Amino acid sequence: MMNNDSLKTISGVLSGAERILLFPHINMDGDALGSAAALCHVLRRMGREAFVLLEDKIPDNLAFLDRGYCTFDADRIGEPDLCVCVDCGDAGRFPKRREAFMRGKTTMCIDHHATSDPFCRYNLIDPGACATGELIYKVICAMGQEIDRETGEALFAAITTDSGNFQYSNTTKETHEIVASLYDSGLDANGVSVKIYETVRLEKLKIRARVLENITLYGGGRLCIGFVTQEMLKETGALMEETEGVVAELRSIDGVQIAVFIKEEEERLCKVSLRAKSVGDVAEIAAAFNGGGHKKAAGCTLHCTLREAEEKMRAAALENLERYDK
């Protein structure tokens, strides 16, 4: 745990604010939206004016988490008493909302990424937490608030997605203990899991198949690089957000230690997701390109062509593997 404010301080600041805006990161995943939704619900239940401010579309399989919490209107509540970035420790992770975030009378960060540097007035950053959802759970308990079913299901969505459905190495005994306690709220874990993992458009399967058709292995099969282009999306009718999770499939290939998935957002704008199995540190790779994340899961943005991005990632990942082999 890095130098943080205490749970008592964090919960006290949240309890004392009347108007709160929550900021999940762009390309939100289950942890970002689930954590924000859970906290927003609890704050509203306490009589606070709270919203989750977005700048991009919610993925279809996570849409059930928004029960009137989310808005695209940065002026929805005027001047917030408190702005909280959730599951992100850098204003670059919500670029179009940065100005709105800085308008808050005070700021707070609740995150679990090792590459997060405290930049807010109040910070709760724990790289040892499996998901930001675990930290939100602790904050809600510190506020003395009940975990009801809606809160429990949002937190379950946060934790199950960031733990790879409890398969990833970041899953701990505490992860399971927190989730076990959520069942007391009436949590329907199967119902939430079906919405997250089994609500798939045919177009999503088509784009995943196209990605897998075009992967390349390097370093004796220990590095796998895949990509998606705008042309591939047009041909399949898929949406870019429907490629989320593909990088985990690349990592699952026998022998692969590092997986790289490159998304061509524009002609010279590529977003890169990196995953490591048991060898390598992808947070180091991402950090070299001004990105961040965890040792086993990280990402970065490159302002170059897809082919240039492939070459940069190939060289950096092979160097990382070689270094960690020693």
C-alpha positions as CSV (number, residue, x, y, z in Angstrom):
1,M,0.0,0.0,0.0
2,M,1.5,3.4,-1.0
3,N,1.1,6.5,1.1
4,N,-2.7,7.1,1.2
5,D,-5.3,8.8,3.2
6,S,-7.0,6.5,5.7
7,L,-10.4,4.8,5.0
8,K,-11.7,7.0,7.8
9,T,-10.6,10.1,6.0
10,I,-11.8,8.9,2.6
11,S,-15.2,7.9,4.0
12,G,-15.5,11.1,5.9
13,V,-14.8,13.3,2.8
14,L,-17.4,11.3,0.8
15,S,-20.0,11.5,3.6
16,G,-19.5,15.3,3.9
17,A,-19.9,16.1,0.3
18,E,-23.4,17.0,-1.0
19,R,-22.7,17.0,-4.8
20,I,-20.4,14.3,-6.2
21,L,-19.3,13.5,-9.7
22,L,-17.7,10.1,-10.3
23,F,-15.2,9.5,-13.2
24,P,-14.5,6.0,-14.5
25,H,-11.8,5.6,-17.1
26,I,-12.5,5.7,-20.9
27,N,-13.2,2.3,-22.5
28,M,-14.8,1.4,-19.2
29,D,-14.7,-2.2,-18.0
30,G,-16.7,-3.9,-15.4
31,D,-14.5,-2.8,-12.5
32,A,-14.6,0.9,-13.5
33,L,-18.4,1.1,-14.1
34,G,-19.4,-1.4,-11.4
35,S,-17.3,0.4,-8.8
36,A,-18.7,3.8,-9.8
37,A,-22.3,2.5,-9.9
38,A,-22.0,0.9,-6.5
39,L,-20.7,4.1,-4.9
40,C,-23.2,6.3,-6.8
41,H,-26.1,4.2,-5.5
42,V,-24.9,4.4,-1.9
43,L,-24.3,8.1,-2.1
44,R,-27.8,8.7,-3.5
45,R,-29.3,6.5,-0.8
46,M,-27.6,8.8,1.7
47,G,-29.4,11.8,0.1
48,R,-26.5,13.1,-1.9
49,E,-26.7,14.4,-5.5
50,A,-24.4,12.0,-7.3
51,F,-23.7,11.1,-11.0
52,V,-21.3,9.0,-13.0
53,L,-19.9,11.3,-15.7
54,L,-19.0,9.5,-19.0
55,E,-17.5,10.4,-22.3
56,D,-18.0,7.1,-24.2
57,K,-20.7,4.5,-24.7
58,I,-21.3,1.8,-22.1
59,P,-20.6,-1.7,-23.5
60,D,-23.8,-3.6,-24.0
61,N,-22.9,-6.4,-21.5
62,L,-22.5,-3.8,-18.8
63,A,-25.5,-1.6,-19.6
64,F,-27.5,-3.3,-16.7
65,L,-25.2,-1.5,-14.2
66,D,-26.5,2.0,-15.2
67,R,-29.7,2.4,-13.3
68,G,-30.0,6.1,-14.0
69,Y,-26.6,7.0,-12.6
70,C,-24.7,7.9,-15.8
71,T,-24.7,11.2,-17.6
72,F,-22.7,12.8,-20.5
73,D,-23.6,16.3,-19.2
74,A,-20.6,17.8,-17.2
75,D,-22.8,20.5,-15.9
76,R,-25.5,18.2,-14.6
77,I,-24.9,19.2,-11.0
78,G,-23.2,22.6,-11.4
79,E,-20.0,22.9,-9.3
80,P,-19.4,19.6,-7.5
81,D,-18.2,19.5,-4.0
82,L,-16.2,16.4,-4.8
83,C,-14.9,14.8,-8.0
84,V,-13.7,11.2,-7.7
85,C,-11.8,9.3,-10.3
86,V,-12.6,5.6,-10.0
87,D,-10.3,2.8,-11.3
88,C,-7.9,5.3,-12.8
89,G,-5.0,7.3,-11.3
90,D,-4.3,9.7,-14.2
91,A,-6.4,12.5,-15.7
92,G,-5.2,11.2,-19.1
93,R,-7.6,8.2,-18.6
94,F,-10.6,10.6,-18.9
95,P,-9.2,13.2,-21.3
96,K,-12.5,14.8,-22.4
97,R,-13.7,15.2,-18.8
98,R,-10.4,16.5,-17.3
99,E,-11.7,20.1,-17.2
100,A,-14.9,19.0,-15.5
101,F,-12.9,16.9,-12.9
102,M,-10.7,19.9,-12.0
103,R,-13.8,22.0,-11.4
104,G,-14.5,20.1,-8.2
105,K,-14.0,21.9,-5.0
106,T,-11.8,19.0,-4.0
107,T,-10.7,15.8,-5.8
108,M,-10.3,12.2,-4.8
109,C,-8.8,9.0,-6.4
110,I,-9.8,5.5,-5.6
111,D,-7.7,3.0,-7.7
112,H,-5.7,-0.2,-7.6
113,H,-3.2,0.3,-10.4
114,A,0.5,0.1,-9.4
115,T,1.4,2.9,-11.9
116,S,-1.0,5.4,-10.4
117,D,0.7,8.5,-9.0
118,P,-1.3,10.4,-6.4
119,F,-2.5,13.6,-8.1
120,C,-5.7,14.3,-6.1
121,R,-6.3,16.0,-2.8
122,Y,-7.4,12.6,-1.3
123,N,-6.1,9.3,-2.5
124,L,-6.8,5.6,-1.8
125,I,-4.6,3.6,-4.1
126,D,-3.8,0.0,-3.4
127,P,-2.0,-2.1,-6.0
128,G,-2.5,-5.1,-3.9
129,A,-6.3,-5.0,-4.4
130,C,-7.6,-7.3,-7.0
131,A,-10.1,-4.7,-8.2
132,T,-11.1,-1.2,-7.4
133,G,-14.4,-2.8,-6.4
134,E,-12.7,-4.2,-3.3
135,L,-11.7,-0.7,-2.3
136,I,-15.2,0.7,-2.9
137,Y,-16.5,-2.2,-0.7
138,K,-14.2,-1.1,2.1
139,V,-15.1,2.6,1.7
140,I,-18.8,1.8,1.8
141,C,-18.4,-0.2,5.0
142,A,-16.2,2.5,6.5
143,M,-19.1,5.0,5.8
144,G,-21.3,2.7,7.8
145,Q,-23.6,2.0,4.9
146,E,-25.4,-1.3,4.2
147,I,-24.5,-3.4,1.1
148,D,-27.9,-3.9,-0.4
149,R,-28.6,-6.1,-3.5
150,E,-28.0,-3.4,-6.1
151,T,-24.7,-2.4,-4.5
152,G,-23.7,-6.0,-4.1
153,E,-24.3,-6.9,-7.7
154,A,-22.4,-3.8,-8.9
155,L,-19.5,-4.8,-6.7
156,F,-19.6,-8.4,-7.9
157,A,-19.5,-7.2,-11.5
158,A,-16.5,-5.1,-10.7
159,I,-14.6,-7.9,-9.0
160,T,-15.5,-10.8,-11.2
161,T,-14.4,-8.9,-14.4
162,D,-11.0,-7.6,-13.0
163,S,-10.2,-11.0,-11.5
164,G,-10.8,-12.8,-14.8
165,N,-13.8,-14.5,-13.1
166,F,-11.5,-15.3,-10.2
167,Q,-8.8,-16.9,-12.4
168,Y,-6.1,-14.2,-12.5
169,S,-3.1,-14.2,-10.1
170,N,-4.4,-10.9,-8.5
171,T,-7.2,-12.9,-6.9
172,T,-6.6,-13.3,-3.2
173,K,-8.2,-14.8,-0.1
174,E,-9.6,-11.4,0.7
175,T,-11.2,-11.2,-2.8
176,H,-13.2,-14.3,-2.1
177,E,-14.1,-13.2,1.5
178,I,-15.5,-9.9,0.1
179,V,-17.5,-11.6,-2.6
180,A,-18.7,-14.2,0.0
181,S,-20.1,-11.3,2.1
182,L,-21.9,-9.9,-0.9
183,Y,-24.2,-13.0,-1.0
184,D,-25.7,-11.6,2.2
185,S,-27.1,-8.8,0.2
186,G,-29.2,-11.1,-2.0
187,L,-26.6,-11.2,-4.8
188,D,-27.6,-13.2,-7.8
189,A,-24.1,-14.1,-9.0
190,N,-25.4,-16.3,-11.8
191,G,-27.7,-13.6,-13.1
192,V,-24.9,-11.0,-13.2
193,S,-22.5,-13.4,-14.8
194,V,-24.9,-14.3,-17.5
195,K,-25.4,-10.6,-18.3
196,I,-21.6,-10.0,-18.4
197,Y,-20.3,-13.1,-20.1
198,E,-23.3,-14.6,-22.0
199,T,-24.8,-11.5,-23.7
200,V,-22.9,-11.7,-26.9
201,R,-23.8,-10.3,-30.3
202,L,-23.0,-12.5,-33.3
203,E,-20.8,-9.6,-34.6
204,K,-18.6,-9.9,-31.6
205,L,-17.9,-13.5,-32.3
206,K,-17.1,-12.6,-35.9
207,I,-14.6,-9.9,-35.0
208,R,-12.9,-12.2,-32.5
209,A,-12.6,-14.9,-35.2
210,R,-11.0,-12.3,-37.5
211,V,-8.5,-11.3,-34.9
212,L,-7.5,-14.9,-34.1
213,E,-7.0,-15.6,-37.8
214,N,-4.4,-12.8,-38.0
215,I,-2.3,-13.3,-34.8
216,T,1.5,-13.6,-35.0
217,L,3.8,-15.5,-32.6
218,Y,7.4,-14.4,-31.9
219,G,10.2,-15.4,-29.6
220,G,9.6,-19.1,-30.1
221,G,5.9,-18.7,-29.4
222,R,6.2,-16.8,-26.1
223,L,4.9,-13.5,-27.5
224,C,1.6,-13.2,-29.3
225,I,0.5,-10.1,-31.1
226,G,-3.0,-9.5,-32.5
227,F,-4.8,-6.5,-33.9
228,V,-8.1,-5.1,-35.0
229,T,-8.4,-2.5,-37.8
230,Q,-11.3,-0.1,-38.6
231,E,-11.7,-2.1,-41.9
232,M,-12.1,-5.3,-39.9
233,L,-14.9,-3.7,-37.9
234,K,-16.7,-2.5,-41.0
235,E,-16.5,-5.9,-42.6
236,T,-17.9,-7.7,-39.6
237,G,-20.3,-5.0,-38.3
238,A,-18.7,-5.2,-34.9
239,L,-18.0,-2.4,-32.4
240,M,-14.6,-1.7,-31.1
241,E,-15.7,-2.3,-27.5
242,E,-16.7,-5.9,-28.6
243,T,-12.9,-6.7,-28.9
244,E,-12.5,-6.3,-25.1
245,G,-11.2,-9.5,-23.6
246,V,-9.5,-10.7,-26.8
247,V,-6.1,-10.1,-25.3
248,A,-6.9,-12.6,-22.5
249,E,-7.6,-15.2,-25.2
250,L,-4.2,-14.5,-26.8
251,R,-2.5,-15.0,-23.5
252,S,-4.3,-18.3,-23.0
253,I,-2.5,-19.8,-26.0
254,D,-0.1,-22.6,-24.8
255,G,3.4,-21.3,-24.5
256,V,2.5,-17.6,-24.7
257,Q,3.9,-15.5,-21.9
258,I,3.1,-12.0,-23.1
259,A,0.1,-11.1,-25.3
260,V,-0.3,-7.8,-27.1
261,F,-3.6,-6.6,-28.7
262,I,-3.5,-3.4,-30.8
263,K,-6.7,-1.5,-31.6
264,E,-6.5,0.9,-34.6
265,E,-8.7,3.7,-33.3
266,E,-7.7,6.1,-36.2
267,E,-5.1,6.1,-38.9
268,R,-2.3,7.1,-36.5
269,L,-3.8,6.3,-33.2
270,C,-3.5,2.9,-31.6
271,K,-4.5,1.7,-28.2
272,V,-2.6,-1.3,-26.9
273,S,-3.6,-3.9,-24.3
274,L,-0.9,-6.1,-22.7
275,R,-1.2,-9.2,-20.6
276,A,1.5,-11.4,-19.0
277,K,1.2,-15.0,-17.9
278,S,4.0,-16.0,-15.6
279,V,7.1,-14.3,-17.1
280,G,7.5,-10.6,-17.8
281,D,6.2,-7.3,-16.5
282,V,3.8,-5.6,-18.9
283,A,3.4,-2.5,-16.7
284,E,7.1,-1.7,-17.5
285,I,6.4,-2.1,-21.2
286,A,3.3,0.2,-21.0
287,A,5.2,2.8,-18.8
288,A,7.9,3.1,-21.5
289,F,5.1,4.4,-23.8
290,N,3.5,6.7,-21.1
291,G,0.9,4.0,-20.2
292,G,0.4,2.1,-17.1
293,G,-1.3,-0.8,-15.3
294,H,-0.3,-3.9,-13.4
295,K,2.6,-6.3,-13.8
296,K,0.2,-8.8,-15.5
297,A,-2.2,-6.4,-17.2
298,A,-1.4,-2.9,-18.6
299,G,-2.1,-0.7,-21.6
300,C,-0.8,2.4,-23.5
301,T,-1.7,4.6,-26.4
302,L,0.6,5.1,-29.4
303,H,0.4,7.9,-32.0
304,C,1.6,5.9,-35.0
305,T,0.4,3.5,-37.7
306,L,-0.7,0.0,-36.8
307,R,2.4,-1.5,-38.4
308,E,4.7,0.9,-36.5
309,A,2.8,0.0,-33.3
310,E,3.3,-3.7,-33.9
311,E,7.0,-3.3,-34.4
312,K,7.4,-1.1,-31.2
313,M,5.5,-3.6,-29.2
314,R,7.3,-6.6,-30.6
315,A,10.7,-5.1,-29.8
316,A,9.7,-4.0,-26.3
317,A,8.0,-7.2,-25.3
318,L,10.8,-9.5,-26.5
319,E,13.3,-7.3,-24.6
320,N,11.1,-7.6,-21.5
321,L,10.9,-11.4,-21.8
322,E,14.6,-11.7,-22.3
323,R,15.3,-9.6,-19.3
324,Y,13.0,-11.5,-17.0
325,D,14.4,-14.8,-18.2
326,K,17.7,-14.0,-16.7
